[in-house]
């Protein structure tokens, strides 16, 4: 049987994790958790500068400036590149297609192990990071219809580009949860939970906001009562 119900998913993965740019919590509280595309909409980025950020590889993070909204950072895509995507994509998808798809979604890890691995990655471990811990059940209760699940780290092609294509991301009702659960011996049947465009009411689901340094929590910024 394919698919998993929201209640069962939240029981298996009661917490979601999102790593954001250090210092971004005030903006997230105000605007919500935005995908790259939603952030570019907010900052009114158009034309070639938008194409460069939304449809091509970003080897480095880019800081945006706006007269009303201040600054925001579009994060790099160091773990991914065109060469790896060309080797791994199927279904007629191009690297541009993949970048645009990823940039249109907000991403959450479903396990703390994946978060820890990212925090300790070479590109990020020496920088401060803001980490949101989110209540899975409450988020799904409001946004399940915009959720897609992935069995892999869709933003990485290094060191080995795992195969990916049109069916990598699927809604909960169609996701092959039992298959991946058995194949991986109950380890990581899901790697990513994504939400289309944005989670404008993310503050309603956040349990903790912490700043991490060197892969370890350093400062508690917010904790829900």
CORFENBEL-V888014 format. One record per residue. N is the residue number from 1. RES is the residue in three letters. PHI is phi in whole degrees, -180 to 180 (999 if undefined). BURIAL is 1 if it has 16 or more other C-alpha atoms within 10 Angstrom, else 0. D_FIRST is the distance of its C-alpha to the first C-alpha in Angstrom with 2 decimals. Layout:
n:N res:RES phi:PHI burial:BURIAL d_first:D_FIRST
n:N res:RES phi:PHI burial:BURIAL d_first:D_FIRST
This chain:
n:1 res:UNK phi:999 burial:0 d_first:0.00
n:2 res:UNK phi:-90 burial:0 d_first:3.78
n:3 res:UNK phi:94 burial:1 d_first:6.71
n:4 res:UNK phi:-145 burial:1 d_first:8.94
n:5 res:UNK phi:-80 burial:0 d_first:11.65
n:6 res:UNK phi:-57 burial:1 d_first:15.21
n:7 res:UNK phi:-63 burial:0 d_first:16.39
n:8 res:UNK phi:-68 burial:0 d_first:14.05
n:9 res:UNK phi:-63 burial:1 d_first:14.85
n:10 res:UNK phi:-65 burial:1 d_first:18.51
n:11 res:UNK phi:-69 burial:0 d_first:18.60
n:12 res:UNK phi:-74 burial:0 d_first:17.43
n:13 res:UNK phi:-129 burial:1 d_first:19.67
n:14 res:UNK phi:-69 burial:1 d_first:22.42
n:15 res:UNK phi:-128 burial:1 d_first:24.72
n:16 res:UNK phi:-116 burial:1 d_first:24.79
n:17 res:UNK phi:-133 burial:1 d_first:27.73
n:18 res:UNK phi:-133 burial:1 d_first:29.74
n:19 res:UNK phi:-100 burial:1 d_first:32.86
n:20 res:UNK phi:-124 burial:1 d_first:35.57
n:21 res:UNK phi:-64 burial:1 d_first:39.16
n:22 res:UNK phi:-57 burial:1 d_first:41.62
n:23 res:UNK phi:85 burial:0 d_first:43.39
n:24 res:UNK phi:-89 burial:1 d_first:40.81
n:25 res:UNK phi:-60 burial:1 d_first:39.88
n:26 res:UNK phi:-58 burial:0 d_first:42.59
n:27 res:UNK phi:-68 burial:0 d_first:41.38
n:28 res:UNK phi:-64 burial:1 d_first:37.72
n:29 res:UNK phi:-59 burial:0 d_first:38.88
n:30 res:UNK phi:-79 burial:0 d_first:40.78
n:31 res:UNK phi:-101 burial:1 d_first:38.56
n:32 res:UNK phi:93 burial:1 d_first:35.09
n:33 res:UNK phi:-89 burial:1 d_first:32.92
n:34 res:UNK phi:-107 burial:1 d_first:33.33
n:35 res:UNK phi:-70 burial:1 d_first:31.73
n:36 res:UNK phi:-58 burial:1 d_first:34.35
n:37 res:UNK phi:-63 burial:1 d_first:34.44
n:38 res:UNK phi:-65 burial:1 d_first:34.95
n:39 res:UNK phi:-66 burial:1 d_first:37.63
n:40 res:UNK phi:-66 burial:1 d_first:39.37
n:41 res:UNK phi:-62 burial:0 d_first:39.39
n:42 res:UNK phi:-61 burial:0 d_first:40.97
n:43 res:UNK phi:-89 burial:1 d_first:43.55
n:44 res:UNK phi:56 burial:0 d_first:44.29
n:45 res:UNK phi:-87 burial:1 d_first:43.82
n:46 res:UNK phi:-135 burial:0 d_first:44.19
n:47 res:UNK phi:64 burial:0 d_first:45.21
n:48 res:UNK phi:-60 burial:0 d_first:45.33
n:49 res:UNK phi:-59 burial:0 d_first:44.89
n:50 res:UNK phi:-71 burial:0 d_first:41.54
n:51 res:UNK phi:-58 burial:0 d_first:40.43
n:52 res:UNK phi:-62 burial:0 d_first:41.43
n:53 res:UNK phi:-88 burial:1 d_first:39.29
n:54 res:UNK phi:-101 burial:1 d_first:36.25
n:55 res:UNK phi:-120 burial:1 d_first:35.94
n:56 res:UNK phi:-130 burial:1 d_first:37.45
n:57 res:UNK phi:-67 burial:1 d_first:37.11
n:58 res:UNK phi:-108 burial:1 d_first:38.78
n:59 res:UNK phi:-72 burial:0 d_first:40.42
n:60 res:UNK phi:-135 burial:0 d_first:41.99
n:61 res:UNK phi:-68 burial:0 d_first:41.44
n:62 res:UNK phi:-127 burial:0 d_first:43.34
n:63 res:UNK phi:-94 burial:0 d_first:45.13
n:64 res:UNK phi:-99 burial:1 d_first:45.31
n:65 res:UNK phi:-129 burial:0 d_first:48.26
n:66 res:UNK phi:-146 burial:0 d_first:48.72
n:67 res:UNK phi:-63 burial:0 d_first:51.78
n:68 res:UNK phi:-101 burial:0 d_first:49.90
n:69 res:UNK phi:-97 burial:0 d_first:46.75
n:70 res:UNK phi:80 burial:0 d_first:48.42
n:71 res:UNK phi:-123 burial:0 d_first:46.51
n:72 res:UNK phi:-152 burial:1 d_first:42.91
n:73 res:UNK phi:-113 burial:1 d_first:41.46
n:74 res:UNK phi:-92 burial:1 d_first:38.91
n:75 res:UNK phi:-74 burial:1 d_first:37.54
n:76 res:UNK phi:-70 burial:0 d_first:37.81
n:77 res:UNK phi:-124 burial:1 d_first:35.15
n:78 res:UNK phi:-55 burial:1 d_first:36.76
n:79 res:UNK phi:-75 burial:1 d_first:33.63
n:80 res:UNK phi:-132 burial:1 d_first:32.88
n:81 res:UNK phi:-154 burial:1 d_first:35.08
n:82 res:UNK phi:-61 burial:1 d_first:35.31
n:83 res:UNK phi:-60 burial:0 d_first:35.75
n:84 res:UNK phi:-66 burial:1 d_first:32.51
n:85 res:UNK phi:-67 burial:1 d_first:30.60
n:86 res:UNK phi:-62 burial:0 d_first:32.19
n:87 res:UNK phi:-78 burial:0 d_first:30.95
n:88 res:UNK phi:-110 burial:1 d_first:27.34
n:89 res:UNK phi:-78 burial:1 d_first:26.54
n:90 res:UNK phi:-133 burial:0 d_first:24.93
n:91 res:UNK phi:70 burial:0 d_first:24.31
n:92 res:UNK phi:79 burial:0 d_first:27.94
n:93 res:UNK phi:-79 burial:0 d_first:27.92
n:94 res:UNK phi:-107 burial:0 d_first:31.22
n:95 res:UNK phi:-54 burial:1 d_first:32.11
n:96 res:UNK phi:-59 burial:0 d_first:33.46
n:97 res:UNK phi:-58 burial:0 d_first:30.15
n:98 res:UNK phi:-67 burial:1 d_first:28.44
n:99 res:UNK phi:-59 burial:1 d_first:31.24
n:100 res:UNK phi:-64 burial:1 d_first:31.16
n:101 res:UNK phi:-64 burial:0 d_first:27.43
n:102 res:UNK phi:-64 burial:1 d_first:27.73
n:103 res:UNK phi:-69 burial:1 d_first:30.93
n:104 res:UNK phi:-92 burial:1 d_first:29.37
n:105 res:UNK phi:-131 burial:1 d_first:27.02
n:106 res:UNK phi:-97 burial:1 d_first:27.56
n:107 res:UNK phi:-115 burial:1 d_first:25.93
n:108 res:UNK phi:-130 burial:1 d_first:25.01
n:109 res:UNK phi:-80 burial:1 d_first:24.25
n:110 res:UNK phi:-99 burial:1 d_first:21.73
n:111 res:UNK phi:-136 burial:1 d_first:23.75
n:112 res:UNK phi:-67 burial:0 d_first:27.48
n:113 res:UNK phi:-61 burial:0 d_first:27.62
n:114 res:UNK phi:-66 burial:1 d_first:26.89
n:115 res:UNK phi:-59 burial:1 d_first:29.49
n:116 res:UNK phi:-61 burial:0 d_first:31.98
n:117 res:UNK phi:-61 burial:0 d_first:31.55
n:118 res:UNK phi:-68 burial:1 d_first:32.33
n:119 res:UNK phi:-61 burial:1 d_first:35.23
n:120 res:UNK phi:-97 burial:1 d_first:36.72
n:121 res:UNK phi:-64 burial:0 d_first:36.38
n:122 res:UNK phi:-54 burial:0 d_first:39.83
n:123 res:UNK phi:-71 burial:0 d_first:39.87
n:124 res:UNK phi:-124 burial:0 d_first:39.23
n:125 res:UNK phi:-68 burial:1 d_first:40.39
n:126 res:UNK phi:-95 burial:0 d_first:44.03
n:127 res:UNK phi:-116 burial:0 d_first:43.36
n:128 res:UNK phi:-70 burial:1 d_first:42.68
n:129 res:UNK phi:-133 burial:1 d_first:39.19
n:130 res:UNK phi:-98 burial:1 d_first:37.94
n:131 res:UNK phi:-118 burial:1 d_first:34.62
n:132 res:UNK phi:-102 burial:1 d_first:32.71
n:133 res:UNK phi:-106 burial:1 d_first:30.45
n:134 res:UNK phi:-122 burial:1 d_first:28.21
n:135 res:UNK phi:-78 burial:1 d_first:26.45
n:136 res:UNK phi:-63 burial:1 d_first:22.75
n:137 res:UNK phi:-60 burial:1 d_first:22.13
n:138 res:UNK phi:-70 burial:1 d_first:25.19
n:139 res:UNK phi:-65 burial:1 d_first:24.47
n:140 res:UNK phi:-66 burial:1 d_first:20.98
n:141 res:UNK phi:-60 burial:0 d_first:22.51
n:142 res:UNK phi:-103 burial:0 d_first:24.81
n:143 res:UNK phi:-129 burial:0 d_first:23.20
n:144 res:UNK phi:-54 burial:1 d_first:19.40
n:145 res:UNK phi:-67 burial:0 d_first:19.80
n:146 res:UNK phi:-109 burial:1 d_first:21.63
n:147 res:UNK phi:-95 burial:1 d_first:19.38
n:148 res:UNK phi:-126 burial:1 d_first:17.75
n:149 res:UNK phi:-110 burial:1 d_first:16.33
n:150 res:UNK phi:-132 burial:1 d_first:17.46
n:151 res:UNK phi:-89 burial:1 d_first:16.86
n:152 res:UNK phi:-143 burial:1 d_first:20.60
n:153 res:UNK phi:-78 burial:1 d_first:24.03
n:154 res:UNK phi:-71 burial:1 d_first:24.45
n:155 res:UNK phi:-99 burial:1 d_first:28.17
n:156 res:UNK phi:-133 burial:1 d_first:29.15
n:157 res:UNK phi:-125 burial:1 d_first:30.06
n:158 res:UNK phi:-118 burial:0 d_first:32.35
n:159 res:UNK phi:-82 burial:0 d_first:32.86
n:160 res:UNK phi:-129 burial:0 d_first:30.11
n:161 res:UNK phi:-81 burial:1 d_first:28.41
n:162 res:UNK phi:-62 burial:1 d_first:24.68
n:163 res:UNK phi:-59 burial:0 d_first:23.21
n:164 res:UNK phi:-153 burial:1 d_first:22.10
n:165 res:UNK phi:-171 burial:0 d_first:21.77
n:166 res:UNK phi:-61 burial:0 d_first:20.50
n:167 res:UNK phi:-101 burial:0 d_first:16.81
n:168 res:UNK phi:-65 burial:0 d_first:17.76
n:169 res:UNK phi:-103 burial:1 d_first:17.50
n:170 res:UNK phi:-138 burial:1 d_first:14.62
n:171 res:UNK phi:-65 burial:1 d_first:14.31
n:172 res:UNK phi:-57 burial:1 d_first:12.25
n:173 res:UNK phi:-68 burial:1 d_first:10.03
n:174 res:UNK phi:-112 burial:0 d_first:9.27
n:175 res:UNK phi:-71 burial:1 d_first:9.73
n:176 res:UNK phi:-80 burial:1 d_first:7.84
n:177 res:UNK phi:-63 burial:1 d_first:8.70
n:178 res:UNK phi:-62 burial:0 d_first:7.29
n:179 res:UNK phi:-60 burial:0 d_first:8.80
n:180 res:UNK phi:-69 burial:1 d_first:11.94
n:181 res:UNK phi:-64 burial:0 d_first:12.25
n:182 res:UNK phi:-73 burial:0 d_first:12.50
n:183 res:UNK phi:-60 burial:0 d_first:14.54
n:184 res:UNK phi:-102 burial:0 d_first:16.88
n:185 res:UNK phi:54 burial:0 d_first:17.14
n:186 res:UNK phi:65 burial:0 d_first:16.29
n:187 res:UNK phi:-114 burial:0 d_first:18.78
n:188 res:UNK phi:57 burial:1 d_first:18.17
n:189 res:UNK phi:-66 burial:1 d_first:14.46
n:190 res:UNK phi:-135 burial:1 d_first:16.07
n:191 res:UNK phi:-106 burial:1 d_first:19.72
n:192 res:UNK phi:-125 burial:1 d_first:20.69
n:193 res:UNK phi:-114 burial:1 d_first:20.13
n:194 res:UNK phi:-125 burial:1 d_first:22.20
n:195 res:UNK phi:-127 burial:1 d_first:23.76
n:196 res:UNK phi:-62 burial:1 d_first:25.42
n:197 res:UNK phi:70 burial:1 d_first:29.25
n:198 res:UNK phi:-169 burial:1 d_first:30.13
n:199 res:UNK phi:-122 burial:1 d_first:29.66
n:200 res:UNK phi:-63 burial:0 d_first:33.02
n:201 res:UNK phi:-106 burial:1 d_first:32.63
n:202 res:UNK phi:-56 burial:1 d_first:31.52
n:203 res:UNK phi:-60 burial:1 d_first:34.44
n:204 res:UNK phi:-73 burial:0 d_first:32.75
n:205 res:UNK phi:-113 burial:1 d_first:29.93
n:206 res:UNK phi:-76 burial:1 d_first:32.01
n:207 res:UNK phi:-97 burial:1 d_first:32.77
n:208 res:UNK phi:-146 burial:1 d_first:35.01
n:209 res:UNK phi:-129 burial:1 d_first:36.79
n:210 res:UNK phi:-133 burial:1 d_first:38.52
n:211 res:UNK phi:-99 burial:1 d_first:40.53
n:212 res:UNK phi:-111 burial:1 d_first:39.92
n:213 res:UNK phi:-135 burial:1 d_first:42.50
n:214 res:UNK phi:61 burial:0 d_first:42.01
n:215 res:UNK phi:81 burial:1 d_first:38.42
n:216 res:UNK phi:-122 burial:0 d_first:39.60
n:217 res:UNK phi:-63 burial:0 d_first:39.79
n:218 res:UNK phi:-120 burial:0 d_first:43.36
n:219 res:UNK phi:-140 burial:0 d_first:43.67
n:220 res:UNK phi:-87 burial:0 d_first:41.82
n:221 res:UNK phi:-95 burial:0 d_first:42.08
n:222 res:UNK phi:-152 burial:0 d_first:40.11
n:223 res:UNK phi:-143 burial:0 d_first:38.35
n:224 res:UNK phi:-68 burial:0 d_first:36.88
n:225 res:UNK phi:-76 burial:0 d_first:38.54
